[in-house]
Amino acid sequence: MSLAKYRHAFVLGLQGNLVYRWNFAVRASFSVLHLAYVFILWGAAFSGQESLAGFNLGQTLTYFVTILVLQFFISAMNEDFEVSEEIRNGLINQFLLKPINYFAYRFSLFVSARLVSGALALLPLLLVLPLLWPYLQYPTHGWTYLAAVPALILSACLQFTLAYCFGLLTFWFLEIQSFVILSLAVETMLGGQVFPLDLLPAPLYEISSYLPYYYQMYFPAALLTGRIASPEAALQGLGIQLFWVLALYGFAQLLWTRGLRRHTAVGG
């Protein structure tokens, strides 16, 4: 019974996000155009050489196709601003006197939104799949995909929890846009969305592998595309990823508890 309310929140989230299905579909369609730029850029980068950092052109393009798909399935898109809006407008008050965990409620909506956006993102990719197929080179090791499943789940949890924390900053700041933009810029670079992180010099790559941004996008993508080549490295990465999920969840609970002490419940 305690989980039924979050199941209802999930269903309502699905219905609400289907209203904006055309927005997701248009965004996914334009992302295919972005993928064309990636093919042109990295095709030029590989001109005259067989590999970069030990990976050929097909493996690199496979990585960016995977990143594109994962962005729609596990990225937090507007959750930080939605939490911020509910706090600022007093809509959060309705949850304070009811037996509803606000974190679990928002996470249920996050999962429903990502299912809708991810499913719609696959449609334009399926249309161009005949053009992409000759370049795709995914690993054949079974352990890679076994490790990728928990990595994807933890990555989604990590992205949501980080966005949730930024949203809770509204208890102290009127606007959180500057924090979100700064975090997004760092995530884009250190999350492997601009280039695969294994192109970094070894010391910088080692440092980045201990930061939470590494596990938001790059780590599951690297597992799925064979850039992490050993089960030992995969297990170590899963351990660090789990640590960051738990650490950020604890920080989110601290922000929630401290923030409610400052909150004035008017309206809602």
C-alpha positions as CSV (number, residue, x, y, z in Angstrom):
1,M,0.0,0.0,0.0
2,S,2.9,2.4,0.8
3,L,4.2,1.9,-2.8
4,A,0.8,2.3,-4.4
5,K,0.9,6.1,-4.1
6,Y,4.2,6.3,-6.0
7,R,2.8,3.9,-8.6
8,H,0.0,6.4,-9.1
9,A,2.4,9.2,-9.3
10,F,4.3,7.3,-12.0
11,V,1.2,6.7,-14.0
12,L,0.2,10.4,-13.7
13,G,3.7,11.3,-14.8
14,L,3.4,9.1,-17.9
15,Q,0.1,10.8,-18.8
16,G,1.5,14.3,-18.2
17,N,4.6,13.7,-20.2
18,L,2.6,12.2,-23.1
19,V,1.0,15.6,-23.4
20,Y,4.4,17.0,-24.4
21,R,5.3,14.0,-26.6
22,W,5.8,16.3,-29.7
23,N,8.3,18.4,-27.8
24,F,10.3,15.3,-27.0
25,A,9.9,14.0,-30.6
26,V,11.1,17.3,-32.1
27,R,14.1,17.4,-29.7
28,A,15.0,13.9,-30.6
29,S,14.8,14.6,-34.3
30,F,17.1,17.6,-34.0
31,S,19.5,15.4,-32.0
32,V,20.0,13.3,-35.2
33,L,21.2,16.4,-36.9
34,H,23.7,16.9,-34.1
35,L,24.8,13.3,-34.6
36,A,25.5,14.2,-38.3
37,Y,27.9,16.9,-37.0
38,V,29.6,14.4,-34.8
39,F,30.2,12.0,-37.7
40,I,31.7,14.8,-39.8
41,L,33.9,16.1,-37.0
42,W,35.3,12.8,-35.8
43,G,35.6,11.6,-39.4
44,A,37.9,14.5,-40.0
45,A,39.8,13.9,-36.7
46,F,40.5,10.3,-37.8
47,S,41.6,11.4,-41.3
48,G,44.9,9.7,-42.1
49,Q,45.1,7.6,-38.9
50,E,43.6,4.3,-37.8
51,S,43.0,5.0,-34.1
52,L,42.9,7.6,-31.3
53,A,43.7,6.5,-27.7
54,G,43.5,2.9,-29.0
55,F,40.0,3.2,-30.5
56,N,39.1,3.3,-34.2
57,L,36.5,5.5,-35.9
58,G,33.7,3.0,-35.6
59,Q,34.2,2.5,-31.9
60,T,34.3,6.3,-31.3
61,L,31.1,6.9,-33.4
62,T,29.4,4.0,-31.5
63,Y,30.3,5.8,-28.3
64,F,28.5,9.1,-29.4
65,V,25.5,7.2,-30.6
66,T,25.2,5.5,-27.2
67,I,25.7,8.9,-25.4
68,L,22.9,10.4,-27.5
69,V,20.4,7.6,-26.6
70,L,21.4,7.6,-22.9
71,Q,20.8,11.4,-22.7
72,F,17.1,10.8,-23.3
73,F,16.8,7.7,-21.0
74,I,18.8,8.7,-17.9
75,S,19.5,12.5,-18.0
76,A,17.8,14.8,-15.6
77,M,16.2,17.5,-17.8
78,N,14.0,19.9,-15.9
79,E,13.7,18.2,-12.5
80,D,15.8,20.8,-10.7
81,F,13.7,23.7,-12.0
82,E,10.5,21.8,-11.3
83,V,11.5,21.2,-7.6
84,S,12.5,24.9,-7.4
85,E,9.2,26.1,-8.8
86,E,7.2,24.0,-6.3
87,I,9.2,25.4,-3.4
88,R,9.0,29.0,-4.6
89,N,5.3,28.9,-5.3
90,G,4.3,27.0,-2.2
91,L,3.1,23.9,-4.0
92,I,5.4,21.8,-1.9
93,N,3.2,22.6,1.1
94,Q,0.7,19.9,0.1
95,F,3.3,17.2,0.7
96,L,4.4,18.4,4.2
97,L,1.3,17.1,6.0
98,K,0.7,13.9,4.0
99,P,2.4,10.5,4.2
100,I,4.3,11.1,1.0
101,N,8.1,11.1,0.6
102,Y,8.8,14.1,-1.6
103,F,12.0,12.5,-2.9
104,A,10.2,9.3,-3.9
105,Y,7.4,11.2,-5.5
106,R,9.7,13.3,-7.6
107,F,11.7,10.2,-8.6
108,S,8.6,8.5,-9.7
109,L,7.9,11.4,-12.0
110,F,11.5,11.4,-13.2
111,V,11.3,7.7,-14.2
112,S,8.0,8.2,-16.1
113,A,9.4,11.2,-18.0
114,R,12.6,9.4,-19.0
115,L,10.6,6.4,-20.3
116,V,8.5,8.7,-22.6
117,S,11.5,10.8,-23.8
118,G,13.6,7.7,-24.3
119,A,11.0,5.8,-26.3
120,L,10.4,8.8,-28.5
121,A,14.1,9.3,-29.0
122,L,14.4,5.8,-30.5
123,L,12.0,6.6,-33.3
124,P,14.2,8.9,-35.4
125,L,17.3,6.8,-34.6
126,L,15.5,3.7,-36.0
127,L,14.9,5.7,-39.2
128,V,18.6,6.4,-39.7
129,L,19.8,3.0,-38.3
130,P,20.5,1.6,-41.8
131,L,23.0,4.5,-42.2
132,L,24.5,4.0,-38.8
133,W,24.7,0.3,-38.8
134,P,28.0,-0.1,-40.7
135,Y,29.8,2.0,-38.0
136,L,28.4,0.5,-34.9
137,Q,30.8,-1.8,-33.0
138,Y,29.5,-3.0,-29.6
139,P,31.5,-5.5,-27.5
140,T,30.6,-9.1,-27.4
141,H,31.6,-9.9,-23.7
142,G,28.5,-10.8,-21.6
143,W,29.9,-9.3,-18.4
144,T,29.9,-5.9,-20.1
145,Y,26.1,-5.8,-20.3
146,L,25.7,-7.3,-16.9
147,A,27.7,-4.5,-15.4
148,A,26.0,-1.9,-17.6
149,V,22.5,-2.6,-16.1
150,P,23.3,-1.5,-12.5
151,A,25.5,1.3,-14.0
152,L,22.6,2.7,-15.9
153,I,20.3,2.5,-12.9
154,L,22.8,4.1,-10.6
155,S,23.6,6.8,-13.2
156,A,19.9,7.7,-13.4
157,C,19.7,7.9,-9.6
158,L,22.9,10.0,-9.6
159,Q,21.6,12.5,-12.2
160,F,18.2,12.8,-10.5
161,T,19.6,13.2,-7.0
162,L,22.0,15.9,-8.1
163,A,19.2,17.8,-9.9
164,Y,17.0,17.4,-6.8
165,C,19.8,18.9,-4.6
166,F,20.0,21.9,-6.9
167,G,16.2,22.3,-6.7
168,L,16.4,22.3,-2.9
169,L,18.8,25.3,-3.0
170,T,15.6,27.4,-3.5
171,F,15.2,27.2,0.2
172,W,18.2,29.6,0.4
173,F,18.3,31.2,-3.0
174,L,15.5,32.8,-5.1
175,E,17.0,31.7,-8.4
176,I,19.1,28.5,-9.0
177,Q,19.7,29.0,-12.7
178,S,23.3,30.0,-12.3
179,F,24.1,26.9,-10.2
180,V,22.4,24.7,-12.8
181,I,24.2,26.2,-15.8
182,L,27.6,25.9,-14.1
183,S,26.9,22.3,-13.2
184,L,25.7,21.6,-16.7
185,A,28.9,23.1,-18.2
186,V,31.1,21.0,-16.0
187,E,29.0,17.9,-16.6
188,T,29.2,18.3,-20.4
189,M,33.0,18.4,-20.2
190,L,33.7,15.9,-17.4
191,G,30.8,13.6,-18.3
192,G,32.2,12.7,-21.7
193,Q,29.6,14.4,-23.8
194,V,32.1,16.5,-25.8
195,F,34.8,13.8,-26.2
196,P,35.5,10.4,-24.7
197,L,37.3,11.0,-21.4
198,D,40.0,8.4,-22.2
199,L,41.4,11.0,-24.6
200,L,42.5,13.0,-21.6
201,P,46.1,12.7,-20.3
202,A,46.3,9.8,-17.9
203,P,46.6,11.9,-14.7
204,L,43.6,14.0,-15.6
205,Y,41.6,10.9,-16.6
206,E,42.5,9.3,-13.2
207,I,41.3,12.3,-11.3
208,S,38.0,12.5,-13.3
209,S,37.3,8.9,-12.6
210,Y,36.8,9.8,-8.9
211,L,34.3,12.6,-9.6
212,P,30.6,12.2,-9.7
213,Y,30.3,13.6,-13.2
214,Y,32.3,10.7,-14.6
215,Y,29.5,8.4,-13.5
216,Q,26.6,10.4,-14.8
217,M,27.1,9.6,-18.4
218,Y,30.6,8.4,-19.4
219,F,30.8,5.3,-17.2
220,P,27.7,3.5,-18.5
221,A,28.5,4.6,-22.0
222,A,32.0,3.4,-21.7
223,L,30.8,0.0,-20.4
224,L,28.3,-0.4,-23.3
225,T,30.9,0.5,-25.9
226,G,33.8,-1.5,-24.6
227,R,36.0,1.4,-23.5
228,I,36.2,-0.2,-20.0
229,A,37.9,-3.5,-20.9
230,S,38.1,-5.5,-17.6
231,P,35.5,-6.8,-15.1
232,E,37.8,-5.5,-12.3
233,A,37.6,-1.9,-13.6
234,A,33.9,-2.2,-14.0
235,L,33.4,-3.4,-10.4
236,Q,35.6,-0.6,-9.1
237,G,33.6,1.9,-11.1
238,L,30.3,0.5,-9.8
239,G,31.6,0.8,-6.2
240,I,32.6,4.5,-6.7
241,Q,29.3,5.2,-8.5
242,L,27.3,3.6,-5.6
243,F,29.3,5.7,-3.1
244,W,28.3,9.0,-5.0
245,V,24.7,8.0,-5.2
246,L,24.5,7.4,-1.4
247,A,26.6,10.5,-0.6
248,L,24.4,12.7,-2.7
249,Y,21.2,11.1,-1.3
250,G,22.5,11.8,2.2
251,F,23.3,15.4,1.2
252,A,19.8,15.8,-0.3
253,Q,18.2,14.6,2.9
254,L,20.3,17.2,4.8
255,L,19.2,20.0,2.5
256,W,15.6,18.9,2.8
257,T,15.7,18.9,6.6
258,R,17.6,22.2,6.9
259,G,15.5,23.8,4.2
260,L,12.2,23.0,5.9
261,R,13.4,24.9,8.9
262,R,13.6,28.0,6.8
263,H,10.5,27.3,4.8
264,T,7.3,29.3,5.5
265,A,4.3,27.3,4.4
266,V,1.9,29.9,2.9
267,G,-0.8,28.7,0.5
268,G,-0.4,25.4,-1.4
